[in-house]
Amino acid sequence: MSTTLDAPAHRSAPLHAQLVDTLGRQVVSGELPPGTVLRIDQLDERHGVSRSVVREAVRVLDSMGLVEARKRLGVRVLPSSSWNVFDPRVIRWRLDGPGREQQLLSLGEVRRGIEPVAAELAAAHASPEQCGVMVGAVVQMAVHAKSGDLEAYLRADQLFHATLLAASGNEMLAALGDVVVELPLPRPDSATVRLHGDLVEAVQLGDPAGARAAALSLASWCPAAVTDRRTASNARTQA
């Protein structure tokens, strides 16, 4: 099957990034099942790109654990147990494919596992600047929830959670920021914004127990009532 790389969603990205996205989605969705062997000399022709572009894309996919490239043997698709499941691109591909429900469950469990700890630590370690960033993010969430600007609301929410992890003072928790912000969040409403406000207030007051409790409440989201980047993108396209 021939696949072109000139779809609107791809046009602003370099060719190798387009090919990474195309092949990555095919692997994660199961369209290219584990054990499938791909040949570079076939991929370049199939996707209408040069071999150097294919090699660069394969190198990236190899680093993500999606494929394994071996000289004279081709490029072999690897099982999900080999994937770098913390790579934001893998997470997004899973959220966009048949593995969405499992990815939602996994992300929710990760957030519930680490954010209460991060919040507790942030109550002891957050700088005034970090508190200011989180307060500002909550204000922006309130504004955009009211205006219905979902994409801006998502950006503010992501900034809040990434800053919270950084404010923990634990570099390993902070490094998980790119993973945690991929979790779809409850639809914008005053209750959700208020929970964010309660959390940052506890952090500002230096109240570890209160921060932990607020983070637990915030992490108790319902998968049936979440929205994500695709909804934001669709809303922007239709506007």
Number of C-alpha atoms within 10 A of each C-alpha: 4 8 13 12 19 12 10 7 9 15 11 11 13 11 20 21 18 21 26 21 20 18 20 25 20 15 24 27 18 16 12 18 16 16 13 14 17 16 14 19 12 12 20 17 14 13 16 16 16 15 15 12 21 25 16 16 22 23 17 17 23 19 13 19 20 25 27 20 19 9 6 7 11 15 19 20 24 21 16 15 9 13 18 17 18 14 13 15 18 22 23 18 21 22 23 17 16 13 15 16 14 12 21 19 12 15 20 20 13 16 24 19 13 17 25 25 20 26 32 25 24 31 27 17 19 22 16 11 10 19 21 14 18 28 19 15 24 25 16 19 28 21 15 19 20 14 11 14 16 23 19 17 24 25 15 21 21 21 18 23 23 20 20 29 27 22 27 23 17 14 11 11 19 19 13 17 19 15 18 24 20 19 24 21 22 20 17 20 14 12 11 20 21 15 18 23 19 20 27 28 19 22 29 23 12 18 18 21 17 21 28 23 17 24 26 21 17 23 21 13 17 11 14 7 10 15 17 17 19 14 13 16 13 11 14 12 8 6 6
